[in-house]
Amino acid sequence: MPQPSGYDPEETAEIGTDAGYVYVLTNPVMPDLIKIGIARDVAARMRSLYQSGVPVPFECFYAKHVASCRQVEAALHKAFDPHRVNASREFFRLDPECARAILDVIPGEELDLSEDAGAQDENDVAALNREQRRAERFNFGMVDIRPGAVLTWVRDPSITCTVYNDRQVVFEGNVVSLSDAAKTLAARAGSQKVAFRGPLYWKYQGKTLQEWRTEREDAE
């Protein structure tokens, strides 16, 4: 039986049945790329991907246990094929929210992992934290968004914040960073994550801030 483009024999071998996790991974040193794959144990898969050629561990942006993980993975790969970086790899130049939005409407159970689940020791955790802070160095001037602009939460457009200055927003009456606002909302939903790259979680005029940033950098 022919395998889909981007087929990963290591991942498929560990899935004994069709039921399993479909995951979306990010990495702070690859801020505009995501990996879409399948696994029985997502944390173990993240650790196996963290090899000598990768400077810091991967982060799990989203994962869901579904009844037919191979079918869902194949559909996502086909849908996002124009954004694939390499036909033999499962990396896409894509905002992770696009993949999460599709997985959200597929029945299954969401998996909540800490941001350092792919780390192997304390040095890995420290390196990941440093790169997260570096990747977060977004400012609104990069994308010509001015104070007073209204941003919407990616998972509920009725939740908003307002740009306060080049790096902060007003959220629920307090001046905070994009990441702190995202962390507050995620915690209310029961998430155990403690670090967030704010530009991935807030939208302006229908696109995440990361999308605005990537488009601007590509144009330049």
LOVO-231379 format. One record per atom (N, C-alpha, C): x, y, z. Coordinates in Angstrom, 3 decimals. Layout:
N
[[X, Y, Z]]
...
END
This chain:
220
[[0.850, -1.198, 0.000]]
[[0.000, 0.000, 0.000]]
[[0.882, 1.244, 0.000]]
[[0.706, 2.161, -0.964]]
[[1.547, 3.354, -1.008]]
[[1.334, 4.215, 0.223]]
[[2.412, 4.832, 0.681]]
[[2.349, 5.666, 1.868]]
[[2.200, 7.132, 1.475]]
[[1.568, 7.947, 2.311]]
[[1.389, 9.360, 2.009]]
[[2.712, 10.093, 2.014]]
[[2.733, 11.240, 1.329]]
[[3.927, 12.072, 1.311]]
[[4.299, 12.474, 2.726]]
[[5.593, 12.382, 3.038]]
[[6.020, 12.740, 4.384]]
[[5.872, 11.611, 5.378]]
[[5.597, 10.421, 4.897]]
[[5.412, 9.236, 5.753]]
[[6.619, 9.044, 6.665]]
[[6.386, 8.839, 7.940]]
[[7.446, 8.657, 8.927]]
[[7.322, 7.243, 9.494]]
[[8.173, 6.292, 9.067]]
[[8.021, 4.896, 9.516]]
[[8.176, 4.734, 11.016]]
[[8.996, 5.581, 11.666]]
[[9.179, 5.463, 13.115]]
[[7.876, 5.782, 13.835]]
[[7.188, 6.819, 13.384]]
[[5.937, 7.188, 14.038]]
[[4.861, 6.145, 13.764]]
[[4.748, 5.696, 12.518]]
[[3.705, 4.734, 12.176]]
[[3.933, 3.406, 12.891]]
[[5.192, 3.003, 13.078]]
[[5.492, 1.730, 13.729]]
[[5.021, 1.699, 15.167]]
[[5.010, 2.844, 15.837]]
[[4.629, 2.835, 17.247]]
[[3.122, 2.918, 17.443]]
[[2.375, 3.135, 16.369]]
[[0.913, 3.179, 16.459]]
[[0.383, 1.800, 16.093]]
[[0.006, 1.014, 17.093]]
[[-0.463, -0.334, 16.840]]
[[-1.856, -0.377, 16.237]]
[[-2.660, 0.613, 16.530]]
[[-4.001, 0.695, 15.968]]
[[-4.180, 2.093, 15.401]]
[[-5.343, 2.351, 14.864]]
[[-5.597, 3.669, 14.290]]
[[-5.739, 4.745, 15.359]]
[[-6.059, 4.344, 16.581]]
[[-6.228, 5.332, 17.647]]
[[-4.875, 5.828, 18.120]]
[[-4.730, 7.120, 18.270]]
[[-3.473, 7.691, 18.733]]
[[-3.541, 9.204, 18.714]]
[[-2.439, 9.838, 19.054]]
[[-2.382, 11.299, 19.113]]
[[-1.914, 11.885, 17.783]]
[[-2.576, 12.934, 17.368]]
[[-2.082, 13.800, 16.306]]
[[-1.544, 15.039, 17.000]]
[[-0.314, 15.393, 16.721]]
[[0.297, 16.511, 17.437]]
[[0.772, 17.620, 16.500]]
[[0.886, 18.804, 17.076]]
[[1.462, 19.962, 16.395]]
[[2.599, 20.457, 17.276]]
[[3.831, 20.339, 16.806]]
[[4.991, 20.749, 17.578]]
[[5.585, 22.039, 17.026]]
[[6.136, 22.839, 17.928]]
[[6.865, 24.046, 17.536]]
[[8.239, 23.996, 18.196]]
[[9.104, 24.899, 17.768]]
[[10.424, 25.003, 18.368]]
[[10.843, 26.466, 18.321]]
[[11.276, 27.045, 19.440]]
[[11.588, 28.474, 19.455]]
[[12.716, 28.890, 18.520]]
[[13.566, 27.950, 18.115]]
[[14.619, 28.315, 17.167]]
[[14.150, 28.156, 15.718]]
[[12.927, 27.669, 15.537]]
[[12.300, 27.589, 14.210]]
[[10.930, 28.255, 14.304]]
[[10.876, 29.553, 14.555]]
[[9.622, 30.214, 14.933]]
[[8.519, 30.195, 13.891]]
[[8.855, 29.970, 12.617]]
[[7.797, 29.964, 11.601]]
[[7.515, 28.573, 11.054]]
[[8.025, 27.526, 11.735]]
[[7.794, 26.155, 11.286]]
[[7.036, 25.360, 12.348]]
[[6.238, 24.404, 11.888]]
[[5.579, 23.470, 12.793]]
[[5.789, 22.053, 12.258]]
[[5.675, 21.076, 13.143]]
[[5.725, 19.671, 12.737]]
[[4.382, 19.042, 13.074]]
[[3.785, 18.372, 12.105]]
[[2.506, 17.689, 12.300]]
[[2.757, 16.195, 12.167]]
[[2.503, 15.435, 13.234]]
[[2.756, 14.001, 13.190]]
[[1.820, 13.243, 14.102]]
[[2.114, 11.944, 14.289]]
[[1.298, 11.088, 15.143]]
[[2.200, 10.338, 16.106]]
[[1.646, 9.958, 17.244]]
[[2.402, 9.210, 18.247]]
[[1.452, 8.573, 19.244]]
[[1.921, 7.522, 19.893]]
[[1.170, 6.947, 21.010]]
[[1.498, 7.708, 22.288]]
[[2.760, 8.108, 22.437]]
[[3.232, 8.866, 23.597]]
[[3.900, 10.137, 23.067]]
[[3.219, 11.274, 23.168]]
[[3.722, 12.502, 22.560]]
[[5.007, 12.981, 23.232]]
[[5.060, 12.914, 24.560]]
[[6.264, 13.355, 25.265]]
[[7.477, 12.521, 24.858]]
[[7.290, 11.220, 24.740]]
[[8.394, 10.352, 24.320]]
[[8.827, 10.685, 22.895]]
[[7.851, 10.973, 22.047]]
[[8.179, 11.343, 20.663]]
[[8.961, 12.656, 20.623]]
[[8.578, 13.608, 21.458]]
[[9.299, 14.875, 21.516]]
[[10.745, 14.656, 21.932]]
[[10.949, 13.756, 22.894]]
[[12.316, 13.477, 23.334]]
[[13.128, 12.778, 22.245]]
[[12.470, 11.899, 21.477]]
[[13.196, 11.198, 20.415]]
[[13.578, 12.142, 19.280]]
[[12.783, 13.180, 19.075]]
[[13.086, 14.163, 18.032]]
[[14.212, 15.103, 18.444]]
[[14.448, 15.192, 19.756]]
[[15.481, 16.088, 20.261]]
[[16.833, 15.384, 20.185]]
[[17.489, 15.536, 19.047]]
[[18.758, 14.877, 18.798]]
[[19.869, 15.909, 18.680]]
[[21.070, 15.457, 18.340]]
[[22.233, 16.346, 18.336]]
[[22.108, 17.488, 17.341]]
[[21.289, 17.301, 16.296]]
[[21.142, 18.360, 15.298]]
[[20.130, 19.416, 15.665]]
[[19.453, 19.258, 16.795]]
[[18.430, 20.215, 17.230]]
[[18.907, 20.871, 18.528]]
[[19.069, 22.197, 18.563]]
[[19.668, 22.844, 19.742]]
[[18.817, 22.843, 21.001]]
[[17.494, 22.901, 20.869]]
[[16.627, 22.890, 22.046]]
[[15.444, 21.964, 21.792]]
[[14.779, 21.471, 22.845]]
[[13.655, 20.547, 22.660]]
[[12.471, 21.194, 21.939]]
[[11.653, 20.338, 21.357]]
[[10.398, 20.787, 20.760]]
[[9.375, 21.059, 21.854]]
[[8.405, 21.904, 21.525]]
[[7.282, 22.194, 22.423]]
[[6.005, 21.658, 21.779]]
[[5.094, 21.174, 22.587]]
[[3.816, 20.703, 22.068]]
[[2.824, 21.860, 22.077]]
[[2.515, 22.375, 20.893]]
[[1.527, 23.449, 20.791]]
[[0.119, 22.891, 20.991]]
[[-0.122, 21.711, 20.443]]
[[-1.452, 21.110, 20.558]]
[[-1.347, 19.622, 20.227]]
[[-2.104, 18.803, 20.915]]
[[-2.175, 17.371, 20.607]]
[[-3.549, 16.860, 20.995]]
[[-4.069, 15.944, 20.201]]
[[-5.391, 15.385, 20.493]]
[[-5.391, 13.895, 20.175]]
[[-5.987, 13.109, 21.079]]
[[-6.152, 11.676, 20.862]]
[[-7.415, 11.471, 20.036]]
[[-7.256, 10.853, 18.867]]
[[-8.381, 10.672, 17.949]]
[[-8.492, 9.198, 17.561]]
[[-9.645, 8.839, 17.036]]
[[-9.907, 7.434, 16.706]]
[[-9.111, 6.956, 15.501]]
[[-8.850, 7.848, 14.543]]
[[-8.135, 7.469, 13.316]]
[[-7.003, 8.457, 13.080]]
[[-5.945, 8.303, 13.848]]
[[-4.880, 9.317, 13.800]]
[[-4.181, 9.365, 12.447]]
[[-3.981, 8.207, 11.818]]
[[-3.310, 8.216, 10.513]]
[[-4.142, 8.958, 9.473]]
[[-5.443, 8.742, 9.512]]
[[-6.322, 9.402, 8.562]]
[[-6.324, 10.910, 8.779]]
[[-6.386, 11.327, 10.044]]
[[-6.388, 12.757, 10.350]]
[[-5.051, 13.382, 9.951]]
[[-3.956, 12.701, 10.268]]
[[-2.635, 13.219, 9.900]]
[[-2.520, 13.381, 8.382]]
[[-2.953, 12.367, 7.632]]
[[-2.870, 12.424, 6.173]]
[[-3.688, 13.585, 5.616]]
[[-4.867, 13.827, 6.216]]
[[-5.714, 14.928, 5.759]]
[[-5.044, 16.274, 6.018]]
[[-4.429, 16.423, 7.199]]
[[-3.733, 17.673, 7.514]]
[[-2.546, 17.885, 6.581]]
[[-1.793, 16.820, 6.335]]
[[-0.644, 16.947, 5.437]]
[[-1.084, 17.348, 4.032]]
[[-2.177, 16.770, 3.568]]
[[-2.676, 17.105, 2.236]]
[[-3.171, 18.556, 2.193]]
[[-3.896, 18.954, 3.232]]
[[-4.443, 20.307, 3.258]]
[[-3.345, 21.366, 3.271]]
[[-2.262, 21.061, 3.986]]
[[-1.196, 22.050, 4.140]]
[[0.009, 21.771, 3.246]]
[[-0.149, 20.888, 2.269]]
[[0.979, 20.529, 1.419]]
[[1.662, 21.735, 0.757]]
[[0.928, 22.779, 0.338]]
[[1.613, 23.940, -0.256]]
[[2.578, 24.632, 0.707]]
[[2.424, 24.368, 2.005]]
[[3.276, 25.001, 3.013]]
[[4.391, 24.071, 3.502]]
[[4.493, 22.877, 2.925]]
[[5.498, 21.917, 3.367]]
[[6.893, 22.384, 2.940]]
[[7.832, 22.289, 3.853]]
[[9.190, 22.738, 3.572]]
[[9.940, 21.723, 2.715]]
[[9.740, 20.439, 3.003]]
[[10.439, 19.365, 2.312]]
[[9.454, 18.212, 2.172]]
[[9.285, 17.698, 0.965]]
[[8.279, 16.661, 0.719]]
[[8.512, 15.396, 1.530]]
[[9.741, 15.161, 1.998]]
[[10.032, 13.957, 2.767]]
[[10.095, 14.220, 4.267]]
[[9.678, 15.417, 4.690]]
[[9.659, 15.762, 6.105]]
[[8.291, 16.322, 6.483]]
[[7.970, 16.258, 7.764]]
[[6.640, 16.683, 8.223]]
[[6.654, 18.101, 8.795]]
[[7.463, 18.967, 8.204]]
[[7.554, 20.351, 8.664]]
[[6.843, 21.268, 7.677]]
[[6.105, 22.227, 8.251]]
[[5.314, 23.147, 7.440]]
[[5.593, 24.579, 7.896]]
[[5.709, 25.477, 6.929]]
[[5.852, 26.898, 7.253]]
[[4.442, 27.456, 7.417]]
[[3.969, 27.404, 8.661]]
[[2.551, 27.630, 8.905]]
[[2.323, 28.056, 10.346]]
[[1.355, 28.897, 10.565]]
[[0.956, 29.252, 11.911]]
[[0.328, 28.021, 12.565]]
[[0.777, 27.607, 13.751]]
[[0.229, 26.393, 14.374]]
[[-1.258, 26.490, 14.668]]
[[-1.762, 27.710, 14.787]]
[[-3.187, 27.882, 15.056]]
[[-4.038, 27.346, 13.914]]
[[-3.517, 27.347, 12.687]]
[[-4.263, 26.819, 11.543]]
[[-4.515, 25.320, 11.716]]
[[-3.493, 24.591, 12.159]]
[[-3.656, 23.156, 12.384]]
[[-4.558, 22.897, 13.586]]
[[-4.388, 23.675, 14.650]]
[[-5.216, 23.480, 15.841]]
[[-6.687, 23.725, 15.539]]
[[-6.977, 24.708, 14.689]]
[[-8.368, 25.030, 14.373]]
[[-9.076, 23.838, 13.724]]
[[-8.361, 23.093, 12.898]]
[[-8.944, 21.910, 12.268]]
[[-9.097, 20.780, 13.288]]
[[-8.069, 20.545, 14.091]]
[[-8.143, 19.479, 15.095]]
[[-9.235, 19.755, 16.120]]
[[-9.528, 21.012, 16.361]]
[[-10.562, 21.374, 17.331]]
[[-11.928, 20.804, 16.973]]
[[-12.219, 20.658, 15.684]]
[[-13.557, 20.199, 15.284]]
[[-13.609, 18.682, 15.104]]
[[-12.500, 17.997, 15.327]]
[[-12.460, 16.537, 15.228]]
[[-12.650, 15.950, 16.622]]
[[-13.570, 15.013, 16.799]]
[[-13.793, 14.428, 18.129]]
[[-12.530, 13.793, 18.686]]
[[-12.309, 13.978, 19.971]]
[[-11.147, 13.396, 20.618]]
[[-10.859, 14.092, 21.927]]
[[-9.787, 13.682, 22.566]]
[[-9.419, 14.238, 23.867]]
[[-8.109, 15.008, 23.753]]
[[-8.141, 16.279, 24.110]]
[[-6.953, 17.118, 24.030]]
[[-5.944, 16.710, 25.106]]
[[-4.670, 16.748, 24.739]]
[[-3.585, 16.437, 25.663]]
[[-2.904, 17.731, 26.090]]
[[-2.734, 17.903, 27.394]]
[[-2.065, 19.098, 27.914]]
[[-0.698, 18.702, 28.451]]
[[0.355, 19.188, 27.807]]
[[1.722, 18.884, 28.221]]
[[2.434, 20.149, 28.656]]
[[3.336, 20.026, 29.614]]
[[4.160, 21.171, 29.994]]
[[5.086, 21.511, 28.842]]
[[5.531, 22.779, 28.804]]
[[6.339, 23.226, 27.674]]
[[7.708, 22.561, 27.622]]
[[8.168, 21.967, 28.726]]
[[9.479, 21.317, 28.729]]
[[9.366, 19.785, 28.725]]
[[8.231, 19.254, 28.251]]
[[8.016, 17.799, 28.254]]
[[9.035, 17.065, 27.391]]
[[9.602, 17.742, 26.404]]
[[10.585, 17.095, 25.535]]
[[12.013, 17.204, 26.023]]
[[12.220, 17.878, 27.154]]
[[13.573, 18.055, 27.689]]
[[14.050, 16.788, 28.379]]
[[15.365, 16.593, 28.380]]
[[15.940, 15.408, 28.996]]
[[16.647, 15.704, 30.315]]
[[17.047, 16.958, 30.528]]
[[17.697, 17.312, 31.787]]
[[17.545, 18.806, 32.037]]
[[18.120, 19.290, 33.143]]
[[17.972, 20.689, 33.524]]
[[18.618, 21.634, 32.518]]
[[19.696, 21.211, 31.880]]
[[20.327, 22.052, 30.865]]
[[19.390, 22.292, 29.686]]
[[18.650, 21.252, 29.314]]
[[17.686, 21.391, 28.229]]
[[16.598, 22.394, 28.594]]
[[16.106, 22.297, 29.829]]
[[15.055, 23.203, 30.288]]
[[15.556, 24.642, 30.271]]
[[16.768, 24.867, 30.759]]
[[17.331, 26.211, 30.792]]
[[17.500, 26.766, 29.380]]
[[18.005, 25.938, 28.461]]
[[18.193, 26.382, 27.077]]
[[16.863, 26.706, 26.421]]
[[15.857, 25.861, 26.677]]
[[14.529, 26.100, 26.115]]
[[13.952, 27.407, 26.630]]
[[14.088, 27.658, 27.927]]
[[13.570, 28.895, 28.502]]
[[14.239, 30.118, 27.888]]
[[15.557, 30.049, 27.665]]
[[16.262, 31.179, 27.055]]
[[15.766, 31.440, 25.639]]
[[15.595, 30.364, 24.872]]
[[15.159, 30.544, 23.491]]
[[13.702, 30.994, 23.417]]
[[12.874, 30.568, 24.362]]
[[11.499, 31.050, 24.407]]
[[11.467, 32.552, 24.609]]
[[12.304, 33.043, 25.531]]
[[12.344, 34.489, 25.779]]
[[12.849, 35.242, 24.550]]
[[13.837, 34.664, 23.865]]
[[14.368, 35.324, 22.676]]
[[13.320, 35.358, 21.568]]
[[12.614, 34.243, 21.376]]
[[11.585, 34.184, 20.336]]
[[10.428, 35.117, 20.636]]
[[10.224, 35.420, 21.919]]
[[9.110, 36.270, 22.324]]
[[9.412, 37.748, 22.082]]
[[10.604, 38.096, 21.682]]
[[10.969, 39.505, 21.529]]
[[10.268, 40.159, 20.349]]
[[8.989, 40.072, 20.390]]
[[8.117, 40.698, 19.400]]
[[7.769, 42.099, 19.874]]
[[7.694, 43.032, 18.946]]
[[7.144, 44.346, 19.303]]
[[6.194, 44.793, 18.205]]
[[5.215, 45.568, 18.581]]
[[4.157, 45.939, 17.641]]
[[4.665, 46.809, 16.506]]
[[5.781, 47.508, 16.736]]
[[6.358, 48.306, 15.668]]
[[6.814, 47.466, 14.489]]
[[7.151, 46.178, 14.745]]
[[7.576, 45.277, 13.665]]
[[6.504, 45.130, 12.593]]
[[5.257, 45.237, 13.015]]
[[4.139, 44.973, 12.101]]
[[3.209, 46.178, 11.964]]
[[3.699, 47.335, 12.376]]
[[2.948, 48.600, 12.238]]
[[1.579, 48.561, 12.907]]
[[1.515, 47.946, 14.085]]
[[0.287, 47.969, 14.873]]
[[0.469, 49.004, 15.974]]
[[-0.444, 49.947, 16.048]]
[[-0.291, 51.106, 16.919]]
[[-1.050, 50.956, 18.234]]
[[-0.661, 51.708, 19.260]]
[[-1.426, 51.722, 20.518]]
[[-2.901, 52.007, 20.259]]
[[-3.752, 51.290, 20.967]]
[[-5.199, 51.428, 20.773]]
[[-5.791, 50.343, 19.902]]
[[-4.955, 49.625, 19.155]]
[[-5.461, 48.533, 18.312]]
[[-5.996, 47.406, 19.194]]
[[-7.080, 46.796, 18.759]]
[[-7.727, 45.727, 19.525]]
[[-7.297, 44.372, 18.983]]
[[-6.859, 43.506, 19.891]]
[[-6.455, 42.145, 19.540]]
[[-7.487, 41.164, 20.077]]
[[-7.622, 40.020, 19.424]]
[[-8.575, 39.004, 19.881]]
[[-7.846, 37.709, 20.215]]
[[-8.352, 37.008, 21.221]]
[[-7.804, 35.721, 21.659]]
[[-8.114, 34.682, 20.595]]
[[-7.127, 33.851, 20.234]]
[[-7.305, 32.927, 19.109]]
[[-8.445, 31.942, 19.317]]
[[-8.739, 31.601, 20.564]]
[[-9.745, 30.566, 20.801]]
[[-11.122, 31.117, 21.139]]
[[-11.221, 32.419, 21.244]]
[[-12.511, 33.051, 21.528]]
[[-12.420, 34.526, 21.149]]
[[-12.899, 34.893, 19.959]]
[[-12.767, 36.278, 19.496]]
[[-13.522, 37.303, 20.339]]
[[-14.374, 36.818, 21.262]]
[[-15.061, 37.771, 22.142]]
[[-14.139, 38.272, 23.251]]
[[-13.004, 37.612, 23.440]]
[[-12.021, 38.027, 24.448]]
[[-10.973, 38.893, 23.763]]
[[-10.772, 40.082, 24.275]]
[[-9.890, 41.031, 23.613]]
[[-8.893, 41.661, 24.582]]
[[-7.892, 42.284, 24.020]]
[[-6.996, 43.158, 24.763]]
[[-6.644, 44.315, 23.833]]
[[-6.053, 45.361, 24.385]]
[[-5.764, 46.560, 23.607]]
[[-4.274, 46.877, 23.679]]
[[-3.685, 47.163, 22.525]]
[[-2.261, 47.503, 22.492]]
[[-2.021, 48.768, 23.312]]
[[-1.072, 48.700, 24.249]]
[[-0.766, 49.813, 25.144]]
[[0.486, 50.572, 24.703]]
[[1.547, 49.838, 24.422]]
[[2.776, 50.433, 23.902]]
[[3.423, 49.421, 22.968]]
[[4.698, 49.551, 22.684]]
[[5.333, 48.701, 21.687]]
[[5.415, 47.239, 22.100]]
[[5.322, 46.952, 23.399]]
[[5.492, 45.570, 23.857]]
[[4.379, 45.073, 24.783]]
[[3.495, 45.936, 25.231]]
[[2.503, 45.529, 26.214]]
[[1.082, 45.829, 25.747]]
[[0.146, 45.163, 26.427]]
[[-1.275, 45.355, 26.130]]
[[-2.026, 45.616, 27.433]]
[[-3.216, 46.168, 27.292]]
[[-4.115, 46.301, 28.435]]
[[-5.083, 45.127, 28.378]]
[[-5.034, 44.294, 29.401]]
[[-5.880, 43.101, 29.466]]
[[-6.573, 43.079, 30.818]]
[[-7.896, 43.117, 30.791]]
[[-8.717, 43.124, 31.998]]
[[-8.270, 44.225, 32.970]]
[[-7.946, 45.379, 32.413]]
[[-7.609, 46.547, 33.225]]
[[-6.167, 46.633, 33.666]]
[[-5.341, 45.638, 33.317]]
[[-3.937, 45.629, 33.714]]
[[-3.024, 45.694, 32.493]]
[[-1.889, 46.362, 32.654]]
[[-0.885, 46.421, 31.595]]
[[0.030, 45.208, 31.754]]
[[0.009, 44.314, 30.766]]
[[0.762, 43.059, 30.839]]
[[1.370, 42.746, 29.481]]
[[2.208, 41.726, 29.448]]
[[2.758, 41.252, 28.175]]
[[1.730, 40.358, 27.474]]
[[1.922, 40.153, 26.181]]
[[1.067, 39.238, 25.434]]
[[1.096, 37.837, 26.041]]
[[2.290, 37.411, 26.450]]
[[2.439, 36.068, 27.004]]
[[1.704, 35.912, 28.326]]
[[1.775, 36.931, 29.183]]
[[1.090, 36.846, 30.476]]
[[-0.422, 36.801, 30.288]]
[[-0.930, 37.560, 29.317]]
[[-2.371, 37.530, 29.045]]
[[-2.783, 36.149, 28.544]]
[[-1.969, 35.564, 27.662]]
[[-2.264, 34.212, 27.151]]
[[-2.206, 33.184, 28.270]]
[[-1.224, 33.316, 29.146]]
[[-1.076, 32.380, 30.258]]
[[-2.294, 32.429, 31.173]]
[[-2.782, 33.621, 31.457]]
[[-3.956, 33.776, 32.319]]
[[-5.163, 33.056, 31.734]]
[[-5.413, 33.259, 30.440]]
[[-6.575, 32.642, 29.804]]
[[-6.428, 31.129, 29.713]]
[[-5.228, 30.653, 29.410]]
[[-5.022, 29.211, 29.315]]
[[-5.202, 28.537, 30.674]]
[[-4.722, 29.194, 31.735]]
[[-4.866, 28.631, 33.078]]
[[-6.343, 28.496, 33.453]]
[[-7.145, 29.446, 33.054]]
[[-8.587, 29.372, 33.339]]
[[-9.230, 28.184, 32.641]]
[[-8.647, 27.798, 31.504]]
[[-9.184, 26.648, 30.761]]
[[-8.603, 25.327, 31.265]]
[[-7.748, 25.404, 32.300]]
[[-7.208, 24.196, 32.902]]
[[-5.850, 23.772, 32.392]]
[[-5.199, 24.606, 31.553]]
[[-3.893, 24.244, 31.013]]
[[-2.824, 24.281, 32.098]]
[[-1.873, 23.343, 32.004]]
[[-0.754, 23.286, 32.944]]
[[0.477, 24.019, 32.423]]
[[0.413, 24.522, 31.201]]
[[1.560, 25.206, 30.626]]
[[1.840, 26.498, 31.391]]
[[3.127, 26.853, 31.470]]
[[3.489, 28.067, 32.209]]
[[4.212, 29.072, 31.329]]
[[4.505, 28.723, 30.079]]
[[5.186, 29.663, 29.186]]
[[4.458, 29.694, 27.848]]
[[4.280, 30.883, 27.317]]
[[3.564, 31.056, 26.062]]
[[4.274, 32.081, 25.196]]
[[4.322, 31.807, 23.900]]
[[4.797, 32.816, 22.961]]
[[3.578, 33.608, 22.522]]
[[3.439, 34.785, 23.112]]
[[2.235, 35.584, 22.919]]
[[1.778, 35.785, 21.494]]
[[2.684, 36.061, 20.536]]
[[2.239, 36.320, 19.157]]
[[1.476, 35.170, 18.514]]
[[1.610, 33.964, 19.057]]
[[0.869, 32.825, 18.508]]
[[-0.581, 32.794, 18.979]]
[[-0.885, 33.524, 20.037]]
[[-2.185, 33.383, 20.694]]
[[-3.104, 34.594, 20.553]]
[[-2.628, 35.642, 19.911]]
[[-3.451, 36.838, 19.739]]
[[-3.533, 37.218, 18.265]]
[[-4.725, 37.629, 17.842]]
[[-4.957, 37.975, 16.436]]
[[-5.236, 39.474, 16.274]]
[[-4.871, 39.959, 15.106]]
[[-5.204, 41.330, 14.702]]
[[-5.738, 41.267, 13.278]]
[[-6.956, 41.729, 13.096]]
[[-7.611, 41.713, 11.782]]
[[-7.571, 40.328, 11.143]]
[[-7.868, 39.316, 11.953]]
[[-8.035, 37.965, 11.434]]
[[-6.790, 37.115, 11.329]]
[[-5.620, 37.684, 11.596]]
[[-4.374, 36.915, 11.516]]
[[-3.627, 37.021, 12.836]]
[[-2.947, 35.922, 13.216]]
[[-2.168, 35.993, 14.449]]
[[-1.006, 36.967, 14.259]]
[[-0.509, 37.473, 15.376]]
[[0.623, 38.389, 15.313]]
[[1.849, 37.719, 14.712]]
[[1.990, 36.411, 14.938]]
[[3.094, 35.683, 14.319]]
[[2.955, 35.671, 12.801]]
[[1.717, 35.513, 12.311]]
[[1.500, 35.567, 10.861]]
[[1.874, 36.932, 10.308]]
[[1.470, 37.999, 11.003]]
[[1.837, 39.348, 10.567]]
[[3.352, 39.495, 10.513]]
[[4.019, 38.995, 11.545]]
[[5.479, 39.111, 11.616]]
[[6.148, 38.343, 10.472]]
[[5.692, 37.096, 10.240]]
[[6.288, 36.279, 9.204]]
[[6.084, 36.898, 7.832]]
[[4.900, 37.412, 7.560]]
[[4.622, 38.053, 6.266]]
[[5.516, 39.269, 6.062]]
[[5.691, 40.051, 7.105]]
[[6.534, 41.234, 7.000]]
[[7.994, 40.846, 6.744]]
[[8.482, 39.851, 7.466]]
[[9.869, 39.428, 7.304]]
[[10.102, 38.799, 5.944]]
[[9.112, 38.042, 5.439]]
[[9.240, 37.461, 4.105]]
[[9.280, 38.553, 3.037]]
[[8.462, 39.585, 3.223]]
[[8.425, 40.688, 2.245]]
[[9.746, 41.448, 2.224]]
[[10.363, 41.547, 3.384]]
[[11.630, 42.285, 3.458]]
[[12.796, 41.457, 2.931]]
END
